[in-house]
């Protein structure tokens, strides 16, 4: 997929954020404290929100690239090999001379549908705006950030905004951000993206008890200033907001479009929930895949819920392309 895209000089989707080593233990029931238990299975898997989204984008047929930090060692070697296996461009990796590649111990319990993650977020430095300044923006049509270091990431987004200012509408890079962690300093990123994914945890921390109330309540935090093609044609000159998307587990997902119209998709749970690890990253990637290929927001929202639901029915990501072959055609 990636080779054909390169031959066509097709622009890619860049995901900026964390990559780590996930050590995943599948158990019959969640272990009690201070007990000895046997796993049903155990595996190593490349993890991290932005990294996982790249995996799903690649499986869905979107040429993509990852930018994040690694530190040389056995974990990094495994991660690099897995990126290569997925045909994900890692030429923008920031290799760090200090620190350790992050790792996570993940306990997946199919009987309850739970996934419990213990992340060893080591002292490895995150990518900086200086690292990002070396990126050739002309290679990308969409750049997605996993909100982590707002000071550095705001500088990155502003660079893309300056780049976009000199381009016609159809050539501008779309900026998206996932605000997953309920941390006040991350909320500055709301107003700098064209598409914002806000988590259930963040919505609740900000006082909202449903996705619709979150969409209405958070609209004022979004970037305004988008003028739609339709508004230009009919002379209204209406100023539109960014798109806001909020997934809410078994309740599906809701979104507000640039006009503020509220949209909804039901969830599509599998017959048997086996592995919810990375379901949110899968949803984000599936929505971006559709939007980046010209689909409307309602179709993208529904597709995201379908792919995320399907992913929960098997371990890992490999079966996505096989099980959703009918849905991968944009």
Residue pairs with C-beta under 8 A, 6 or more apart in sequence:
1 58
1 61
1 63
1 87
2 58
2 63
2 87
2 88
2 89
3 87
5 12
5 63
6 63
10 63
11 63
11 138
11 139
11 140
11 141
12 62
12 63
12 64
12 65
12 89
12 139
12 140
12 141
13 57
13 62
13 63
13 64
13 65
13 140
13 141
13 142
13 143
13 144
13 288
13 289
13 292
14 64
14 65
14 66
14 67
14 92
14 135
14 139
14 140
14 142
14 143
14 144
15 50
15 51
15 53
15 54
15 57
15 64
15 65
15 66
15 67
15 143
15 144
15 146
16 50
16 66
16 67
16 68
16 127
16 132
16 143
16 144
16 145
16 146
16 153
16 156
17 48
17 49
17 50
17 51
17 68
17 145
17 146
17 148
17 178
18 48
18 49
18 50
18 51
18 68
18 102
18 146
18 148
19 46
19 47
19 48
19 50
19 51
19 66
19 68
19 69
19 70
19 79
19 101
19 102
20 46
20 47
20 48
20 51
20 101
20 102
20 103
20 104
20 119
21 44
21 45
21 46
21 47
21 75
21 78
21 79
21 101
21 102
21 103
21 104
22 44
22 45
22 46
22 47
22 103
22 104
22 106
22 277
23 42
23 43
23 44
23 103
23 104
23 105
23 106
24 42
24 43
24 44
24 45
24 106
24 108
24 277
24 315
25 39
25 41
25 42
25 105
25 106
25 107
25 108
26 39
26 40
26 41
26 42
26 108
26 109
26 110
26 275
26 315
27 37
27 39
27 40
27 107
27 108
27 109
28 40
28 109
28 111
29 109
29 111
29 112
30 107
30 109
30 112
30 114
30 116
31 37
31 107
41 315
43 315
43 316
44 78
45 316
46 52
46 55
46 78
46 79
46 82
46 83
47 104
47 106
47 278
48 68
48 102
48 146
49 146
49 178
49 180
49 280
49 281
49 284
50 66
50 67
50 68
50 144
50 145
50 146
50 281
51 66
51 68
51 79
52 278
52 281
52 282
52 285
52 317
53 144
53 146
53 281
53 282
53 284
53 285
53 288
54 64
54 65
54 66
54 83
54 86
54 88
54 285
55 86
55 88
55 285
55 317
56 281
56 282
56 285
56 286
56 289
56 307
56 311
56 317
56 320
57 64
57 285
57 288
57 289
58 64
58 86
58 87
58 88
59 86
59 317
59 318
59 320
59 321
60 285
60 286
60 289
60 307
60 320
60 321
60 324
60 328
61 289
61 328
61 330
62 288
62 289
62 292
62 293
63 89
64 88
64 89
65 88
65 89
65 90
65 91
65 92
65 139
65 140
66 83
66 88
66 89
66 90
66 92
66 93
67 92
67 93
67 94
67 127
67 131
67 132
67 135
68 93
68 94
68 126
68 127
69 93
69 94
69 95
69 96
69 99
69 124
69 125
69 126
69 127
70 76
70 79
70 80
70 93
70 94
70 95
70 96
70 101
70 124
71 95
71 96
71 97
71 98
71 99
71 100
71 101
71 124
72 95
73 100
73 101
75 100
75 101
75 103
76 101
79 101
80 90
83 90
84 90
92 131
92 134
92 135
94 125
94 127
94 128
94 131
96 124
96 125
98 123
98 124
98 125
99 122
99 123
99 124
99 125
100 122
100 123
100 124
101 122
101 124
102 119
102 120
102 121
102 122
102 124
103 119
103 120
103 122
104 117
104 118
104 119
104 120
105 117
105 118
105 120
106 115
106 116
106 117
106 118
106 277
107 114
107 115
107 116
108 114
108 115
108 274
108 275
108 276
108 277
108 315
109 115
109 116
110 272
110 273
110 274
110 275
113 273
113 276
113 312
114 276
115 275
115 276
115 277
117 277
126 148
126 149
126 152
127 152
128 152
129 152
129 155
129 156
129 159
132 152
132 155
132 156
132 159
133 159
137 143
137 159
137 160
137 163
137 173
140 173
141 173
141 174
141 292
142 173
142 174
142 176
142 288
142 291
142 292
143 160
143 173
143 174
143 175
143 176
144 176
144 177
144 178
144 284
144 288
145 153
145 156
145 157
145 175
145 176
145 177
145 178
145 189
145 193
146 177
146 178
146 180
147 153
147 177
147 178
147 179
147 180
147 181
147 186
147 189
148 186
150 185
150 186
150 188
150 189
153 177
153 189
154 188
154 189
154 192
157 175
157 177
157 189
157 192
157 193
158 192
160 173
160 175
161 175
161 192
163 173
164 172
164 173
169 229
174 194
174 195
174 291
174 292
175 192
175 193
175 194
175 195
176 193
176 194
176 195
176 196
176 197
176 288
177 189
177 190
177 192
177 193
177 195
177 196
177 197
178 197
178 199
178 284
179 186
179 187
179 189
179 190
179 196
179 197
179 198
179 199
179 202
180 197
180 199
180 201
180 202
180 280
181 199
181 201
181 202
182 199
182 201
182 202
182 204
182 205
182 206
187 221
189 196
190 196
190 198
190 218
190 221
190 222
190 223
191 221
191 222
191 223
192 223
193 223
193 242
194 223
194 226
194 242
194 243
195 242
195 243
195 245
195 288
195 291
196 222
196 242
196 243
196 244
196 245
197 245
197 246
197 247
197 284
197 287
198 214
198 218
198 244
198 245
198 246
199 246
199 247
199 280
200 211
200 246
200 247
200 248
200 249
203 211
203 213
203 214
203 218
203 246
206 214
206 217
206 218
207 217
208 214
208 217
208 218
210 248
210 251
211 246
211 247
211 248
211 251
211 253
211 254
212 254
212 262
212 264
214 246
214 254
215 244
215 246
215 254
215 255
215 256
215 262
216 256
216 262
218 244
219 241
219 244
219 256
219 260
222 241
222 242
222 244
223 241
223 242
224 239
224 240
224 241
224 242
225 239
226 239
226 240
226 241
226 242
226 258
227 237
227 238
227 239
227 240
228 238
228 240
228 258
228 259
231 237
231 238
231 240
238 259
240 258
240 259
241 256
241 258
241 260
242 258
243 255
243 256
243 257
243 258
243 297
244 255
244 256
245 253
245 254
245 255
245 287
245 301
246 253
246 254
246 255
247 253
247 280
247 283
247 304
247 305
247 308
248 254
249 267
250 267
250 269
251 267
252 264
252 265
252 266
252 267
252 305
253 264
253 265
253 267
253 283
253 301
253 304
253 305
254 262
254 263
254 264
254 265
254 301
255 262
255 263
255 264
255 297
255 301
256 262
256 263
257 263
257 297
263 297
263 298
263 301
264 301
265 298
265 301
265 302
265 304
265 305
266 305
267 305
267 309
268 305
268 306
268 308
268 309
268 310
269 309
269 312
270 309
270 310
270 312
270 313
270 314
271 313
272 313
273 312
273 313
274 312
274 313
274 314
274 315
275 311
275 312
275 314
275 315
275 316
276 312
278 311
278 317
279 308
279 311
279 312
280 308
282 307
282 308
282 311
282 317
282 320
283 304
283 305
283 307
283 308
284 304
285 307
286 300
286 303
286 304
286 306
286 307
286 308
287 300
287 301
287 303
287 304
289 303
289 330
290 299
290 300
290 303
290 304
290 330
291 297
291 300
293 330
294 330
295 303
295 330
303 327
306 324
306 327
307 320
307 324
307 327
310 320
310 323
310 324
311 317
311 320
313 323
314 323
321 328
